[in-house]
């Protein structure tokens, strides 16, 4: 008996996007009786979870081929090829090539000449997103990959070695895809990538991300809502700042790659901003767009971080007015400079992460309380749940039209969600 492939995805929205692309590629290639695991390499915990999942998936699918791909497979192919449960390891480039899945669909296994590993040099890749897809996820929101890879070398980050150097999707290709998405009924599009503010650096004329955003809003007038994913605030160009301030169809929600709030730690991370830069950006954007909501990535327990340094990161939550925190307990990634720095005790790292998360809970509570009695436009992801312009979840007491934007009065709070009638 043959069955369609089973997919398991770890990590970022870009991975989720690429899993959807792989679903199309595997279907076209005729792949059956397989499990595809799309891994993340951001933390050691992510790698551990993927390995645990692979063992579980082998028990659940004893006769299927298990194919492991993604950033952790790209950076640590030997880790996965050594697992008895794994039949094939694919690199991030190979997973997006139709030829790969066509060969696998015909029964090829690559084992013998490659010993179960097909991972090429990601740094040699010069293009991205030849696998553009017409949306995924809910019927209301679609993600469009506009960029891949990263030219920066933050001392804690393994991702450039999993994704390669920065590559941009030309603006015309992005605009045409968004036009197709809007024509099929999507009311919100999210621009995504690894280092999205570097979009355009490799294109003729080096256009900034703000030019792409303004071009989309101008050339796709029927798009109700445009959202951008995680950005590096220090790289926000003038056109992007203007769009955030003036374009109401650009959602007032920014997830910032801050990582720390202490200048010495930021320098040791090899970040491109200082504490005051982050605070100034957040304050300036809030003056220009008072309803803006910030999320941020912050690492707890970076090597050499003292209690005073950590306190600066903790204070940054209030100083920047952050709401949605993604807290990462530091975990050394082999091959990065930070892995060779003096490490903190795991108990200290865990405790600091807990304190940051507690600060985040207080900020969310404050944000939710401030929404009571306000009118919001909510994009419905399913009949009872949607999200505001600031990406806050709203639960409804009765069914609403899925995929549509509903204007509603916020009447209550339920945990970390808002409620409406």
C-alpha positions as CSV (number, residue, x, y, z in Angstrom):
1,X,0.0,0.0,0.0
2,X,1.4,3.4,-1.0
3,X,0.8,6.6,1.0
4,X,1.7,10.3,0.5
5,X,4.6,11.7,2.3
6,X,4.4,12.8,5.9
7,X,6.1,16.1,6.9
8,X,7.5,17.4,10.2
9,X,8.8,21.0,10.4
10,X,10.9,22.7,13.0
11,X,11.9,26.3,13.4
12,X,11.1,29.5,11.5
13,X,8.3,30.5,9.2
14,X,10.7,30.2,6.3
15,X,11.1,26.5,7.0
16,X,7.3,26.3,7.1
17,X,7.1,28.0,3.8
18,X,9.6,25.7,2.3
19,X,7.8,22.6,3.6
20,X,4.8,23.7,1.7
21,X,6.9,24.1,-1.4
22,X,8.3,20.6,-0.8
23,X,4.7,19.2,-0.6
24,X,4.1,20.5,-4.1
25,X,7.5,19.2,-5.3
26,X,7.1,15.7,-3.8
27,X,3.6,15.4,-5.2
28,X,4.8,16.3,-8.7
29,X,7.7,13.9,-8.3
30,X,5.4,11.1,-7.2
31,X,7.1,10.5,-3.9
32,X,5.3,8.0,-1.6
33,X,5.9,6.1,1.6
34,X,8.3,8.7,3.0
35,X,8.7,11.0,6.0
36,X,10.3,14.3,5.4
37,X,11.8,16.1,8.4
38,X,12.7,19.8,7.9
39,X,15.1,20.7,10.7
40,X,16.2,23.9,12.5
41,X,19.7,24.7,13.6
42,X,19.2,27.8,15.7
43,X,19.7,26.1,19.0
44,X,21.1,22.8,20.3
45,X,17.6,22.2,21.7
46,X,16.1,22.4,18.2
47,X,18.5,19.8,17.0
48,X,17.7,17.5,20.0
49,X,14.0,17.9,19.4
50,X,14.4,17.0,15.7
51,X,16.4,13.8,16.6
52,X,13.8,12.8,19.1
53,X,11.0,13.4,16.5
54,X,12.9,11.3,14.0
55,X,13.0,8.3,16.4
56,X,9.3,8.7,17.1
57,X,8.4,9.0,13.4
58,X,10.4,5.8,12.7
59,X,8.3,3.9,15.2
60,X,5.1,5.3,13.7
61,X,6.2,4.7,10.1
62,X,8.4,1.6,10.2
63,X,8.3,1.0,6.4
64,X,8.7,4.5,5.2
65,X,11.9,6.2,4.0
66,X,12.9,8.9,6.4
67,X,14.5,11.9,4.7
68,X,16.0,14.7,6.8
69,X,16.6,18.2,5.5
70,X,16.7,21.8,6.7
71,X,19.4,23.9,8.3
72,X,20.5,21.3,10.9
73,X,20.9,18.8,8.1
74,X,22.9,21.3,6.1
75,X,25.2,22.2,9.0
76,X,25.4,18.7,10.7
77,X,24.8,16.1,8.0
78,X,26.9,13.5,9.8
79,X,24.8,13.8,12.9
80,X,21.7,12.7,11.0
81,X,23.3,10.2,8.6
82,X,24.7,8.4,11.7
83,X,21.1,7.8,12.9
84,X,19.9,4.3,12.2
85,X,16.4,5.7,11.5
86,X,17.5,8.0,8.7
87,X,17.7,6.9,5.1
88,X,18.7,10.1,3.4
89,X,20.0,13.6,4.4
90,X,19.3,16.5,2.0
91,X,20.8,19.9,2.0
92,X,18.8,23.2,1.9
93,X,19.5,23.6,-1.8
94,X,18.7,20.1,-2.8
95,X,15.4,20.0,-1.0
96,X,14.1,22.8,-3.2
97,X,15.0,21.2,-6.5
98,X,12.3,19.4,-8.5
99,X,14.9,17.0,-9.8
100,X,15.7,15.7,-6.3
101,X,12.1,14.6,-5.7
102,X,11.6,13.3,-9.2
103,X,14.5,10.9,-8.6
104,X,13.3,9.9,-5.2
105,X,9.8,9.4,-6.6
106,X,11.2,7.0,-9.1
107,X,12.8,4.9,-6.4
108,X,16.4,6.3,-6.4
109,X,17.9,6.5,-2.9
110,X,21.3,8.1,-3.6
111,X,22.8,5.5,-1.2
112,X,26.0,3.9,-2.4
113,X,27.5,6.8,-4.2
114,X,26.7,9.4,-1.5
115,X,26.4,7.2,1.6
116,X,22.9,8.6,2.2
117,X,24.0,12.3,2.2
118,X,23.2,14.8,-0.6
119,X,24.4,18.2,0.8
120,X,26.4,20.6,-1.4
121,X,28.2,23.8,-0.6
122,X,25.4,26.3,0.3
123,X,27.8,29.2,0.0
124,X,28.0,28.6,-3.8
125,X,24.3,29.3,-4.2
126,X,23.6,32.6,-6.0
127,X,19.8,32.6,-6.4
128,X,16.8,31.9,-4.3
129,X,13.0,31.2,-4.4
130,X,12.7,29.5,-7.7
131,X,10.1,27.5,-5.8
132,X,7.6,30.3,-5.2
133,X,4.2,29.0,-4.1
134,X,0.7,30.5,-4.1
135,X,0.2,30.7,-0.4
136,X,-0.2,28.3,2.5
137,X,-1.5,28.0,6.0
138,X,-4.9,29.6,6.7
139,X,-7.0,30.8,3.8
140,X,-6.6,34.3,5.1
141,X,-2.8,34.8,5.3
142,X,-0.1,33.9,2.8
143,X,3.7,34.0,3.2
144,X,5.9,35.2,0.4
145,X,9.7,34.5,0.5
146,X,11.5,37.5,-0.7
147,X,15.0,36.7,0.5
148,X,17.2,33.9,1.8
149,X,20.6,33.6,3.5
150,X,22.6,36.1,5.5
151,X,25.9,38.0,4.9
152,X,26.4,38.8,8.5
153,X,28.4,36.7,10.9
154,X,27.0,37.2,14.4
155,X,29.2,35.2,16.7
156,X,26.4,33.0,18.1
157,X,24.6,32.2,14.8
158,X,25.0,29.1,12.7
159,X,22.3,30.0,10.2
160,X,24.5,31.6,7.5
161,X,26.2,28.1,7.2
162,X,22.8,26.5,6.8
163,X,21.3,29.1,4.5
164,X,24.3,30.6,2.6
165,X,24.9,34.2,1.7
166,X,22.0,36.6,1.2
167,X,20.0,36.3,-2.1
168,X,17.0,38.4,-3.1
169,X,13.9,37.6,-5.1
170,X,13.5,40.4,-7.8
171,X,10.7,42.8,-7.0
172,X,8.8,42.0,-10.2
173,X,8.6,38.3,-9.2
174,X,7.4,39.2,-5.7
175,X,4.7,41.6,-7.0
176,X,3.4,39.1,-9.5
177,X,3.1,36.5,-6.9
178,X,1.2,38.8,-4.5
179,X,-1.2,39.7,-7.3
180,X,-2.0,36.0,-7.8
181,X,-2.5,35.6,-4.0
182,X,-4.9,38.5,-3.8
183,X,-6.8,37.3,-6.9
184,X,-7.3,33.9,-5.1
185,X,-8.8,35.6,-2.0
186,X,-5.9,36.2,0.4
187,X,-6.4,39.3,2.5
188,X,-3.0,39.5,4.1
189,X,0.5,38.8,2.8
190,X,3.6,38.4,5.0
191,X,7.0,39.1,3.5
192,X,9.5,36.6,4.9
193,X,13.2,35.7,4.7
194,X,16.3,35.0,6.8
195,X,17.6,38.6,6.9
196,X,14.8,40.5,5.2
197,X,16.3,44.0,5.6
198,X,19.2,42.9,3.4
199,X,16.7,42.5,0.5
200,X,18.0,44.1,-2.6
201,X,21.7,44.2,-1.7
202,X,22.5,41.7,-4.5
203,X,20.1,43.2,-7.1
204,X,20.9,45.8,-9.7
205,X,20.9,49.3,-8.1
206,X,20.8,47.8,-4.6
207,X,17.2,48.8,-3.9
208,X,16.3,48.8,-0.2
209,X,13.5,46.8,1.4
210,X,11.4,49.9,1.8
211,X,11.3,50.3,-2.0
212,X,9.9,46.8,-2.3
213,X,7.3,47.4,0.3
214,X,6.1,50.7,-1.3
215,X,6.1,49.0,-4.7
216,X,3.9,46.2,-3.5
217,X,1.4,48.7,-1.9
218,X,1.3,50.8,-5.1
219,X,1.1,48.0,-7.6
220,X,-1.3,45.7,-5.7
221,X,-4.0,48.2,-4.5
222,X,-6.4,45.4,-3.7
223,X,-4.2,43.9,-1.1
224,X,-5.8,44.8,2.3
225,X,-3.0,44.0,4.6
226,X,0.8,43.7,4.1
227,X,3.0,42.5,7.0
228,X,6.8,42.1,7.3
229,X,8.5,39.5,9.4
230,X,11.5,39.9,11.6
231,X,13.8,42.8,10.8
232,X,17.1,44.2,11.9
233,X,16.1,47.7,13.1
234,X,19.5,49.2,12.4
235,X,19.1,48.3,8.7
236,X,15.6,49.8,8.3
237,X,15.9,52.2,5.4
238,X,14.1,55.6,5.0
239,X,11.5,54.3,2.6
240,X,10.6,51.5,5.0
241,X,10.3,53.9,7.9
242,X,8.1,56.1,5.8
243,X,5.9,53.2,4.8
244,X,5.5,52.1,8.5
245,X,4.6,55.7,9.4
246,X,2.2,56.5,6.5
247,X,0.8,53.3,4.9
248,X,-2.2,52.0,6.9
249,X,-2.2,48.8,4.9
250,X,1.2,48.0,6.3
251,X,0.5,46.4,9.6
252,X,1.8,48.1,12.8
253,X,3.7,45.0,14.0
254,X,7.4,44.6,13.9
255,X,9.5,41.7,15.2
256,X,12.9,43.0,16.0
257,X,16.2,41.1,16.0
258,X,17.6,42.8,19.1
259,X,19.3,39.8,20.9
260,X,20.6,41.8,23.9
261,X,20.4,45.1,25.7
262,X,24.0,45.5,26.8
263,X,26.5,47.2,24.6
264,X,29.5,45.0,25.5
265,X,27.4,41.8,24.9
266,X,26.2,43.3,21.6
267,X,29.8,43.9,20.5
268,X,30.7,40.4,21.5
269,X,27.8,39.1,19.5
270,X,29.1,41.2,16.6
271,X,25.7,42.9,16.2
272,X,25.5,46.0,14.2
273,X,23.6,48.2,16.7
274,X,24.0,49.5,20.2
275,X,21.4,49.7,23.0
276,X,20.6,53.3,22.4
277,X,20.0,52.6,18.6
278,X,17.3,50.1,19.5
279,X,15.6,52.3,21.9
280,X,15.7,55.3,19.5
281,X,14.2,53.3,16.7
282,X,11.4,52.0,18.9
283,X,10.6,55.5,20.2
284,X,10.7,57.1,16.7
285,X,8.5,54.4,15.2
286,X,6.0,54.7,18.0
287,X,5.8,58.5,17.5
288,X,5.2,58.0,13.8
289,X,2.8,55.1,14.3
290,X,1.3,55.2,17.9
291,X,-0.5,51.8,17.5
292,X,2.7,49.9,16.6
293,X,3.4,46.7,18.5
294,X,6.9,45.2,18.9
295,X,8.1,41.7,19.3
296,X,11.8,40.9,19.7
297,X,14.3,38.1,19.9
298,X,16.5,38.2,23.1
299,X,19.2,35.7,24.1
300,X,19.6,35.0,27.8
301,X,23.0,33.9,29.2
302,X,25.3,34.8,26.3
303,X,29.0,33.9,27.2
304,X,30.6,36.4,29.6
305,X,27.2,38.0,30.5
306,X,27.3,39.4,34.0
307,X,24.3,40.1,36.1
308,X,24.6,43.8,35.4
309,X,24.8,43.0,31.6
310,X,21.7,40.8,31.9
311,X,19.9,43.6,33.8
312,X,20.4,45.8,30.8
313,X,18.7,43.3,28.5
314,X,15.9,43.0,31.1
315,X,15.4,46.8,31.2
316,X,15.4,46.9,27.4
317,X,12.0,45.2,27.4
318,X,10.5,48.3,29.1
319,X,12.8,50.9,27.4
320,X,11.8,49.7,24.0
321,X,8.2,49.0,24.9
322,X,8.4,45.4,23.7
323,X,5.3,43.1,23.9
324,X,5.9,39.7,22.3
325,X,9.2,38.2,23.4
326,X,11.0,35.3,21.9
327,X,13.5,34.3,24.6
328,X,16.4,32.0,23.7
329,X,18.5,30.5,26.4
330,X,22.0,30.6,25.0
331,X,23.2,27.3,23.6
332,X,26.6,27.1,21.9
333,X,26.6,26.0,18.2
334,X,29.7,24.2,17.2
335,X,31.7,26.2,14.7
336,X,30.6,29.6,15.9
337,X,33.0,32.0,17.8
338,X,30.6,32.2,20.7
339,X,31.0,28.5,21.3
340,X,34.7,29.2,22.1
341,X,33.9,32.0,24.6
342,X,33.7,31.4,28.4
343,X,30.3,29.8,29.0
344,X,27.9,30.5,31.8
345,X,26.4,27.8,34.0
346,X,23.3,26.2,32.5
347,X,21.4,27.0,35.7
348,X,22.2,30.7,35.4
349,X,21.1,30.7,31.8
350,X,17.9,29.0,32.6
351,X,17.1,31.4,35.5
352,X,17.8,34.5,33.3
353,X,15.6,33.1,30.5
354,X,12.8,32.6,33.1
355,X,13.1,36.2,34.3
356,X,13.0,37.5,30.7
357,X,9.9,35.4,30.0
358,X,8.2,36.7,33.1
359,X,8.9,40.3,32.0
360,X,7.4,39.4,28.7
361,X,4.2,38.1,30.3
362,X,3.8,41.4,32.2
363,X,4.2,43.3,28.9
364,X,1.6,41.1,27.2
365,X,-0.8,41.6,30.1
366,X,-0.4,45.4,29.8
367,X,-0.9,45.3,26.1
368,X,-4.1,43.2,26.3
369,X,-5.5,45.5,29.0
370,X,-4.9,48.5,26.8
371,X,-7.0,47.0,24.0
372,X,-10.2,46.7,26.1
373,X,-13.0,48.7,24.7
374,X,-11.1,49.4,21.4
375,X,-12.3,48.7,17.9
376,X,-10.1,46.4,15.9
377,X,-10.0,45.0,12.4
378,X,-9.5,41.3,12.9
379,X,-8.4,38.9,10.1
380,X,-10.2,35.6,10.8
381,X,-7.9,32.5,10.7
382,X,-10.7,30.2,11.6
383,X,-14.4,30.7,12.4
384,X,-13.6,31.6,16.1
385,X,-10.1,33.1,16.0
386,X,-8.5,35.9,14.2
387,X,-5.6,38.5,14.7
388,X,-5.6,42.2,15.1
389,X,-3.4,44.6,13.1
390,X,-0.8,44.1,15.9
391,X,-1.0,40.3,15.6
392,X,-2.8,39.8,18.9
393,X,-5.2,36.8,18.9
394,X,-8.9,37.5,19.3
395,X,-11.4,34.7,20.3
396,X,-15.0,35.1,19.2
397,X,-18.1,33.7,20.9
398,X,-19.8,33.0,17.6
399,X,-18.6,32.0,14.1
400,X,-17.2,34.6,11.8
401,X,-16.4,34.4,8.1
402,X,-13.1,32.7,7.8
403,X,-10.5,34.6,5.8
404,X,-12.4,37.9,6.1
405,X,-11.5,41.0,8.0
406,X,-14.0,41.7,10.7
407,X,-14.4,45.0,12.6
408,X,-15.1,44.2,16.3
409,X,-15.1,45.7,19.7
410,X,-12.7,44.1,22.2
411,X,-14.7,43.0,25.2
412,X,-12.5,40.9,27.3
413,X,-9.2,38.9,28.0
414,X,-8.7,35.2,28.1
415,X,-5.1,34.3,29.1
416,X,-2.9,35.8,26.4
417,X,-5.8,36.4,24.0
418,X,-8.4,39.1,23.5
419,X,-12.1,38.2,23.3
420,X,-15.0,39.7,21.3
421,X,-18.7,39.0,21.0
